[in-house]
Amino acid sequence: MAPTVILLPLLTFIAVLVGGVTASPSLKKSATTVSHNLNYTQASSATGSGRARVKHRTTSAYGNISPTKVSRFSKTVKPTEATTRAPKPTEGSTKPLKDTTFKPTPVTRAPKRTTVKPFESKGTTKTQKPTVKWTELSTKPLKPTTVKPTLPSTKTTTTPVRFNTEDLNENIDKNVERRVWNTQKSEEPPVFECPPLGLESLKVKDSQIHASSYQRMGLGPHRGRLNIQSGVEDGDIYDGAWCAQYKDQKQWLQIDAKKLTRFTAVILQGRSSIWSLDYVETFKVQVSNDTIKWKPCMNGTEEAVFEGNTDSETPVLAILPKPAVAQYIRINPQTWFKNGTICLRAEIMGCELPDPNNIYPWQADEGTKDKLDFRHHNYKEMRKLMKSVNEMCPDITRIYSIGKSYMGLKLYVMEISDNPGKHELGEPEFRYVAGMHGNEVLGRELLLNLMEYICQEYKRGNQRIVHLVKETRIHLLPSMNPDGYEMSYKKGSELSGWSLGRYSYEGIDMNHNFADLNTVMWDAIELETDKSKLINHYFPIPEYYASEDAMVAPETRAVISWMQTIPFVLSANLHGGELVVTYPFDMTKDWAPREHTPTPDESFFRWLSTVYASTNHVMSNPDRRPCHNEDFLRYNNIINGANWHTVPGSMNDFSYLHTNCFEVTVELSCDKFPHASELPEEWENNKESLLVYMEQVHRGIKGVVKDKDTEAGISDAIIKVDDIDHHIRSAFDGDFWRLLNPGDYDVTVTAEGYFPATRSCRVEYEHYPTICDFHLTKTPKQRLREILAKGGKIPKDLQLRLRQLRIRKLRASTKLINQRRASQQRRARRAHN
């Protein structure tokens, strides 16, 4: 009789409880669902120095925006659906390629956040020009085709997704080859008889450059270097060229090669300025051994007059009719832009002759002792090198592709691990990304050299490399923007200029092309009154970003899919054109031009940046001169990205706010496209930095979150560190990694359907992580839900626990009813009296 008495009310309570479980918003809501009051803001990609911003908000019954409006980005396309941006070629088409370069319309930000809808709903007139669509299908081969990657849900999947291994023995698709490389003319860059002296790379010191006159210090001879960049304002000490004080044919710029040199060519460029237009149209060249007697370069019996520039940015090559041997060389302008003045930037091509006084010529510095392939690799050569590394070390390497570029070139990744192709429990995932800007090529070559070096040293038994490979899963993406690289490569290292190849084929700057989650976060903080509803990690991608009208490069989508698929812990994005390491946030609040904007992990980001900068041979040199218009030595060669210049939609910020991964940007050299002869020295400058930065992935704490009863890993558990307002999540096997500086931390783990658990974890100074495992206990509701889902029988301990909950609930409701009755009786008495 007792069981029946217990079970009748118990079953009634279960029915009520199950109904509550089913309808509970807290159980229905995704772990990544943002607060009801989140506002989604769009920052359009910047394709030049200007940046545009459009703000988009929607309203619903829930508040400023409905949680259902958050896109998970994986439902926008089927996994096998091939997509291309309109207009696209079709099979057999002979129409020429159309210009699909994106030109954003600047929108001024109001002092207060205002609402501007970037896209109207269907059936209404759009206020903006129609943009190319990336969901239209095409099968014609004469124009670029792109397979759109499927972006998985932000919520971690229960089983890992695997990128298929690429067979580089297969030939490149003929349609892609025809689009990218015109086989009817030479696509190889010009080959120079001699390398550059090093005006652009700063190998030539300021003291070696002199001039007949100059207008002021900011336009002095030391500024006459190829591709040197000026600041925003003219008139400071960092201007964009050497400019003569006088306008006559007696002006000259002189370079001292320090040694007897065989001069073969001169490369000239105009002044870098957004306010002035100055360049030299024709010039003469003279050489000397003592700066007293000067010999002109002759063209037969007459003094040679070389053609110069027709604009201020395009480099122009002038080959000397006959190489001249001397120590000094002068550039003597003859004519210049009629509305401007004499201004130029230059590079000199020359071969250093053997020094007869050097009795030990074989001891000349070769840059490095490592036997690596030091040359520039186009797409075809890159495939060959990656294939050779994979064949040399098949047990620790694997090549896979994360997607395709707009022109159809694959985005190859080299995976290095003792168990390639598999995520091992507790082993952190690391990535290097290079070539986001196609003309910043040093990162590409460094990663190709790095994969060669790791393979060679692993086979030699180098214990540092062996330990790194066995304890870390490394992913190297040498070229995120292969289309842009091929454009720059065809011009060559000295003639590609400052921006050719920077953007994608469509004209998109990928460093501004990721979803702007910073504004999502700051809007939520500003508008949400209940701070407990705010999230601080795994911000979902706004719906507009996944729409057909969003101008998002296929390369960007591929990288986002890659980020969401693999639980990366640490990353670095390799750029060029400066010498500095920048860390998040890259975007300022309220669109200030520059302002220090730290993350909750500011101290660890500063440590990561310092690790790379302090071990880089050039950055750590206290005597080096600034590259262009910023002196980063005063910041110890590291800076908060937003404090340099604001970058909305950066990969660093997106990685931090949307995934667990910490990422910095490394500006590797003053010269974006160094000459091949400089690559050995650049490798030696960065080798130790690349290795020691990878080793930082093992700092902090790591562990596995498991179910206390089943020992199964719990995915998507939230790991909170006290006093750091940024959480991370466990991966699909329940393992997690939290990067932290040395110290004592209280760590709390929560998961849906489990009781929270807290423990103290100490991070030591050693180069290995502290193990902090967690075992979580299911809540009674979670146990009941799983039992009922399986159609099982409720165990006695759970029946007892549910009865206790029922009694507690009845007592609470009875107490509340009694309080209400008492209150009503008191009001009735007062009314009667």
SVG drawing of the C-alpha trace seen along z (x, -y; Angstrom):
<svg xmlns="http://www.w3.org/2000/svg" viewBox="-16 -76 110 78">
<polyline fill="none" stroke="black" stroke-width="0.4" points="0.0,0.0 2.9,-2.4 4.4,-2.3 1.0,-3.1 0.5,-6.0 3.9,-7.4 3.8,-6.8 0.4,-8.5 1.4,-12.0 4.9,-11.3 3.7,-10.6 1.6,-13.7 4.6,-15.7 6.7,-14.1 4.2,-15.1 4.3,-18.7 8.1,-18.6 8.6,-17.1 6.3,-19.8 8.4,-22.4 11.6,-20.8 10.2,-20.8 9.0,-24.4 11.9,-25.9 13.5,-28.6 16.8,-28.0 16.8,-24.5 15.6,-25.4 18.0,-28.3 21.3,-27.5 24.4,-27.9 25.5,-30.5 22.2,-32.5 22.8,-36.1 20.8,-38.4 17.5,-39.6 18.8,-43.1 21.7,-42.4 21.9,-44.8 23.7,-43.8 25.8,-46.3 27.5,-46.1 30.8,-47.6 31.4,-47.3 34.8,-46.1 37.3,-48.8 39.0,-48.4 41.4,-51.2 42.4,-53.7 38.8,-54.9 36.3,-52.9 32.6,-52.8 30.1,-51.8 26.4,-50.9 24.3,-50.0 21.5,-47.5 19.1,-46.8 15.9,-44.8 13.1,-44.7 10.8,-42.0 8.5,-41.2 11.5,-40.2 13.2,-43.6 15.7,-45.1 16.3,-41.9 14.9,-38.5 17.3,-35.6 16.0,-33.7 17.5,-36.4 21.0,-35.1 22.4,-33.2 24.5,-30.1 25.8,-30.4 25.6,-26.7 22.0,-26.8 22.8,-29.1 23.9,-26.4 24.0,-22.7 27.4,-21.0 27.7,-20.0 26.3,-23.2 28.7,-25.0 28.3,-28.7 29.8,-31.7 29.5,-35.4 27.5,-37.1 28.2,-37.8 29.8,-34.4 30.8,-32.7 28.9,-29.8 30.0,-26.7 31.2,-27.8 30.9,-31.5 33.1,-33.9 32.1,-37.1 35.0,-39.0 35.5,-39.2 33.4,-42.0 34.8,-44.2 33.3,-43.1 35.5,-45.3 33.6,-46.4 33.5,-50.1 32.0,-50.9 30.0,-54.1 31.3,-55.9 28.7,-56.5 29.4,-59.0 28.8,-57.7 26.5,-59.9 27.5,-60.8 24.8,-58.4 24.0,-55.0 21.4,-55.4 19.7,-52.9 20.4,-52.6 19.1,-49.5 21.7,-48.4 19.4,-46.1 15.7,-46.5 13.4,-43.5 12.3,-41.7 9.8,-43.5 11.0,-47.0 13.4,-49.3 17.0,-49.0 18.7,-52.2 22.1,-50.9 23.6,-49.7 23.1,-45.9 26.1,-43.9 27.3,-40.7 25.6,-37.6 27.5,-34.6 24.8,-32.1 24.2,-32.0 25.2,-28.8 27.3,-28.5 29.1,-25.8 30.9,-27.8 34.7,-27.6 35.9,-30.9 35.3,-32.9 36.1,-32.3 34.0,-29.8 33.9,-29.3 32.7,-26.5 31.2,-28.1 32.3,-26.4 29.6,-25.3 30.1,-27.0 29.1,-24.8 27.2,-25.9 28.9,-27.9 27.9,-25.1 30.6,-22.5 29.7,-19.3 29.8,-15.9 32.1,-14.5 35.0,-16.3 34.8,-17.3 37.7,-16.2 39.2,-18.1 40.0,-15.6 43.6,-15.0 44.7,-16.6 46.6,-14.7 49.1,-17.2 49.9,-14.7 46.7,-15.7 47.0,-18.4 45.6,-21.9 42.2,-22.2 42.6,-23.5 39.9,-26.0 41.5,-27.5 44.9,-27.5 43.5,-29.3 41.9,-31.9 44.9,-32.6 47.8,-32.2 47.6,-33.4 49.7,-30.7 50.1,-32.9 52.5,-35.3 55.2,-35.0 53.8,-35.1 57.1,-35.0 58.4,-38.1 61.3,-40.1 64.7,-38.7 67.3,-41.2 71.0,-40.7 71.8,-42.1 69.8,-42.3 68.7,-45.6 71.2,-47.5 68.5,-47.7 67.0,-51.2 63.6,-49.7 64.7,-47.0 66.8,-49.5 69.9,-47.6 71.3,-50.9 71.6,-53.2 70.5,-56.8 74.1,-58.0 74.7,-56.4 72.1,-58.7 72.8,-62.3 71.2,-65.0 72.0,-68.4 69.2,-70.0 66.0,-69.2 62.9,-71.2 62.9,-70.1 63.8,-67.1 60.6,-65.2 61.5,-65.3 65.2,-64.7 67.3,-62.2 66.8,-59.5 63.1,-59.5 63.9,-58.7 63.4,-55.0 61.2,-52.9 57.7,-52.4 58.3,-54.4 54.9,-55.6 54.1,-59.1 51.8,-59.8 48.2,-61.1 49.5,-64.7 52.1,-66.4 54.7,-68.5 55.9,-66.1 59.2,-64.3 57.8,-61.2 57.0,-62.4 56.8,-60.3 59.9,-61.0 63.0,-63.1 62.0,-66.5 64.6,-69.0 64.5,-72.6 65.0,-74.0 63.3,-73.3 66.3,-73.0 68.3,-70.3 71.2,-70.6 69.4,-68.6 70.5,-65.0 70.1,-62.1 73.3,-60.2 73.7,-56.7 77.0,-55.4 77.2,-51.6 80.2,-51.5 82.0,-49.0 82.8,-48.8 79.5,-47.8 78.4,-46.9 75.2,-49.1 72.7,-47.7 69.4,-49.5 67.5,-52.2 63.8,-52.0 62.0,-55.3 58.7,-56.2 57.0,-59.5 56.0,-61.0 53.7,-59.2 51.1,-61.7 47.3,-62.0 47.6,-65.8 50.4,-66.4 51.2,-65.0 54.9,-65.1 57.1,-62.8 60.1,-62.9 59.3,-62.4 62.9,-62.1 66.3,-61.8 70.0,-61.1 72.4,-58.8 76.1,-59.5 78.6,-57.3 81.8,-58.1 84.5,-56.5 85.3,-59.7 82.3,-62.0 84.5,-64.5 84.7,-63.3 81.4,-62.0 80.9,-59.9 77.5,-60.0 75.8,-56.9 76.0,-57.0 73.7,-55.8 76.1,-55.4 77.7,-58.8 75.1,-60.8 74.3,-61.0 71.4,-58.7 68.1,-60.3 65.8,-57.8 62.0,-57.9 60.6,-58.3 57.1,-58.2 53.7,-59.2 52.1,-58.9 53.4,-58.9 52.8,-55.2 53.8,-53.0 57.5,-51.9 59.3,-52.4 62.4,-50.4 65.3,-52.0 68.0,-49.6 71.4,-51.2 72.6,-50.7 75.9,-49.4 76.5,-48.4 78.6,-50.9 81.2,-49.9 81.7,-52.5 81.0,-53.1 78.7,-56.1 75.6,-56.6 73.5,-59.8 70.0,-60.2 69.8,-63.6 66.1,-64.7 65.7,-66.5 61.9,-67.1 59.1,-66.7 55.3,-67.0 54.5,-70.5 52.3,-71.3 54.6,-69.7 58.2,-69.7 61.2,-67.4 60.3,-64.4 61.3,-60.8 61.7,-57.4 64.2,-55.0 65.9,-51.6 69.2,-50.8 70.1,-47.4 73.7,-46.4 76.1,-43.5 78.8,-43.9 82.2,-43.1 84.7,-41.0 86.9,-42.9 90.6,-42.3 91.6,-43.2 89.5,-40.3 91.8,-37.3 89.0,-35.1 86.2,-35.5 84.7,-32.1 83.8,-33.4 81.3,-35.8 78.0,-35.7 75.4,-33.6 72.5,-34.6 71.7,-31.1 73.1,-27.6 69.8,-25.9 69.5,-24.3 66.0,-25.5 64.4,-26.5 65.0,-30.3 63.1,-31.7 59.7,-33.0 57.1,-30.3 54.1,-31.0 51.0,-28.7 52.5,-25.9 55.9,-26.0 54.2,-26.2 52.3,-23.0 55.6,-21.3 57.4,-22.3 54.5,-21.2 54.4,-17.9 58.1,-17.4 57.8,-18.0 54.9,-15.6 56.9,-12.9 59.9,-13.5 58.0,-13.3 54.7,-11.3 54.4,-10.2 54.0,-13.6 52.5,-15.7 49.3,-15.9 48.1,-18.4 44.4,-19.5 42.4,-22.3 39.9,-24.5 38.3,-25.9 39.0,-27.9 39.7,-31.4 37.5,-33.5 39.6,-32.4 39.5,-28.7 42.9,-28.3 42.8,-26.0 43.7,-27.2 46.2,-24.6 47.1,-23.8 50.1,-21.8 49.2,-19.8 52.2,-18.7 51.5,-16.3 52.6,-12.8 49.1,-11.7 48.1,-13.8 44.4,-13.9 43.2,-13.4 42.5,-15.6 44.1,-13.9 42.5,-14.3 44.4,-17.0 46.6,-18.1 46.2,-21.8 45.7,-23.0 47.9,-25.8 47.7,-27.7 49.8,-30.2 48.0,-32.2 50.0,-34.1 49.2,-35.9 45.9,-37.6 47.2,-40.5 48.6,-38.9 51.5,-41.3 52.8,-40.8 54.8,-37.7 57.4,-37.2 55.0,-35.3 54.2,-32.9 57.9,-32.1 58.6,-31.8 55.8,-29.2 57.1,-27.2 60.5,-27.3 59.1,-26.5 57.5,-23.3 60.7,-22.3 62.7,-23.0 60.4,-21.1 60.5,-18.1 64.3,-18.1 64.9,-18.7 62.4,-16.0 64.2,-13.5 67.5,-14.6 66.1,-14.0 66.2,-17.6 64.5,-17.2 62.9,-20.6 61.2,-19.9 60.3,-16.3 58.6,-17.5 56.7,-20.3 55.4,-17.8 54.4,-15.2 52.6,-17.6 51.0,-20.0 48.9,-19.8 50.2,-22.5 48.4,-23.9 50.2,-26.2 48.2,-28.2 50.9,-29.9 48.5,-31.7 45.0,-32.9 44.9,-35.2 46.5,-33.3 44.7,-35.4 46.3,-38.6 49.7,-36.9 49.7,-35.8 49.0,-39.4 51.9,-40.7 54.2,-37.9 53.9,-38.6 55.3,-42.1 58.1,-41.0 59.5,-42.0 60.7,-45.5 57.9,-46.5 54.7,-45.4 54.4,-48.7 52.8,-49.1 49.2,-47.8 49.1,-45.6 47.8,-42.2 46.8,-43.4 43.1,-42.9 41.3,-39.8 40.4,-39.4 37.1,-41.1 38.8,-44.1 38.1,-43.0 40.5,-43.7 40.2,-40.5 41.6,-42.2 38.3,-44.1 36.1,-41.3 35.3,-39.3 32.0,-39.9 32.2,-42.9 31.4,-41.2 33.0,-44.1 30.0,-46.3 27.6,-43.5 29.3,-43.2 29.5,-46.9 25.9,-47.5 24.8,-44.8 26.7,-46.2 25.3,-49.7 21.7,-48.6 21.3,-45.6 20.1,-46.6 20.4,-43.1 24.2,-42.4 23.7,-38.7 22.1,-38.2 25.2,-39.4 27.7,-36.9 31.4,-37.5 32.4,-34.8 31.2,-32.8 29.3,-35.8 27.1,-34.5 27.5,-35.8 24.9,-38.5 22.3,-37.5 23.2,-40.2 26.7,-38.7 25.3,-35.4 22.9,-37.1 23.2,-37.0 24.0,-40.7 26.9,-40.5 30.2,-41.3 32.2,-38.5 35.1,-36.9 35.0,-33.1 38.4,-33.0 37.1,-34.7 34.2,-32.2 36.6,-29.3 38.7,-30.5 35.7,-31.1 34.5,-27.5 38.1,-26.3 38.0,-28.2 34.6,-26.8 35.6,-23.2 39.0,-22.9 39.3,-23.9 42.3,-26.2 43.9,-27.6 46.5,-30.0 47.3,-31.6 49.3,-34.4 48.4,-36.3 51.6,-37.1 51.6,-40.5 54.3,-42.8 55.2,-46.4 56.1,-47.2 58.1,-45.8 55.6,-45.4 53.3,-42.8 49.7,-44.0 47.2,-42.4 43.4,-42.7 41.2,-44.6 42.0,-46.0 38.8,-48.1 38.1,-51.1 34.8,-51.9 32.7,-54.6 35.0,-54.6 37.8,-56.7 40.8,-56.8 43.0,-55.3 42.5,-54.5 43.9,-51.8 41.1,-49.2 42.1,-46.2 40.5,-42.8 40.0,-41.1 43.1,-39.1 45.3,-42.2 48.2,-40.9 48.4,-37.6 48.2,-39.2 51.0,-41.5 53.0,-38.5 52.4,-36.7 53.4,-39.9 56.5,-40.4 57.5,-36.7 57.7,-37.2 59.0,-40.8 61.8,-40.2 63.2,-37.1 63.0,-38.7 66.5,-39.8 65.4,-43.0 62.6,-44.1 64.8,-43.6 67.6,-45.8 67.6,-49.1 69.5,-50.9 67.1,-50.1 65.3,-53.0 61.5,-53.2 60.1,-51.7 57.7,-54.4 55.9,-56.9 55.6,-55.2 58.4,-54.6 57.3,-51.4 60.6,-51.1 59.1,-53.4 56.4,-50.7 58.9,-47.8 57.7,-46.8 54.3,-45.7 51.0,-47.7 47.3,-47.3 45.9,-47.2 43.3,-49.8 45.9,-52.1 47.7,-52.0 44.7,-52.4 41.2,-51.1 40.4,-48.0 36.8,-46.8 36.2,-43.2 39.7,-42.0 40.5,-38.3 42.1,-38.8 39.0,-40.3 36.7,-37.7 38.9,-34.8 38.8,-36.1 35.1,-36.8 33.7,-33.9 36.0,-31.0 38.4,-30.0 41.5,-31.1 43.8,-33.9 45.5,-35.6 48.0,-38.4 49.2,-40.1 52.9,-40.1 54.2,-42.7 57.4,-40.9 59.4,-43.5 59.5,-47.0 59.6,-45.6 56.3,-43.8 58.0,-41.9 61.7,-41.4 64.0,-40.3 64.8,-36.5 68.4,-37.3 67.1,-38.6 65.0,-35.6 67.8,-33.6 68.5,-36.6 64.7,-37.1 64.4,-33.4 67.2,-33.8 65.5,-36.9 62.2,-35.1 63.1,-31.4 63.4,-31.6 60.3,-33.8 58.2,-31.4 59.2,-28.4 59.0,-30.1 55.6,-31.6 54.2,-28.1 55.4,-26.9 53.2,-29.4 50.2,-27.2 51.3,-25.1 51.0,-27.9 48.0,-28.1 45.7,-25.3 44.2,-22.4 42.0,-19.5 38.9,-17.4 35.4,-18.0 33.7,-14.6 30.4,-13.2 31.0,-11.9 28.9,-8.8 29.8,-7.8 33.3,-9.4 32.2,-10.6 33.6,-14.0 31.2,-16.9 31.3,-19.2 30.4,-22.9 31.0,-23.2 31.8,-26.8 35.1,-27.4 35.1,-30.6 38.2,-32.1 37.5,-34.4 38.4,-38.1 38.7,-37.6 35.5,-38.4 36.1,-36.1 35.1,-32.5 36.0,-29.6 34.3,-26.2 35.3,-22.6 35.8,-20.8 33.8,-17.9 35.7,-15.4 35.4,-17.5 39.0,-18.8 39.8,-22.5 42.8,-24.8 42.8,-28.2 45.8,-30.4 46.9,-32.2 49.9,-33.9 51.5,-32.3 49.4,-32.7 46.6,-31.2 43.1,-31.0 39.7,-29.9 38.1,-28.1 34.4,-27.2 32.9,-24.9 29.3,-24.9 27.4,-22.8 23.7,-22.4 22.1,-19.7 24.9,-19.6 25.7,-21.1 28.6,-23.7 32.0,-22.7 34.8,-25.0 38.5,-24.3 41.7,-26.2 44.4,-25.9 48.0,-27.2 49.9,-28.1 53.6,-27.8 56.4,-29.4 57.5,-26.2 56.7,-25.6 53.9,-23.1 50.3,-23.5 48.7,-22.8 46.2,-19.9 42.8,-20.8 40.2,-18.1 36.5,-18.5 33.9,-15.8 30.3,-17.2 27.2,-15.7 23.9,-15.6 21.0,-17.5 17.9,-15.5 16.0,-17.2 18.7,-16.2 18.7,-12.5 14.9,-12.4 14.9,-13.8 17.5,-11.3 15.6,-8.4 12.2,-9.4 13.8,-9.9 15.0,-6.3 11.8,-5.0 13.5,-3.6 12.4,-3.1 12.9,-5.7 15.4,-4.5 14.5,-4.6 17.1,-7.3 15.7,-9.5 12.2,-8.9 13.2,-9.9 15.0,-13.0 11.9,-14.0 9.6,-13.4 11.9,-15.8 11.7,-18.4 7.9,-18.0 7.6,-18.4 9.9,-21.5 7.8,-22.9 4.5,-22.3 5.8,-23.9 7.0,-26.9 3.7,-27.3 1.7,-26.7 3.7,-29.4 3.1,-31.8 -0.6,-31.1 -0.8,-31.6 1.1,-34.9 -1.4,-36.1 -4.4,-35.1 -2.9,-36.8 -2.3,-39.9 -5.9,-39.9 -7.3,-39.5 -5.3,-42.5 -6.5,-44.6 -10.1,-43.5 -9.8,-44.4 -8.4,-47.9 -11.2,-48.4 -13.8,-47.3 -12.4,-49.6"/>
</svg>
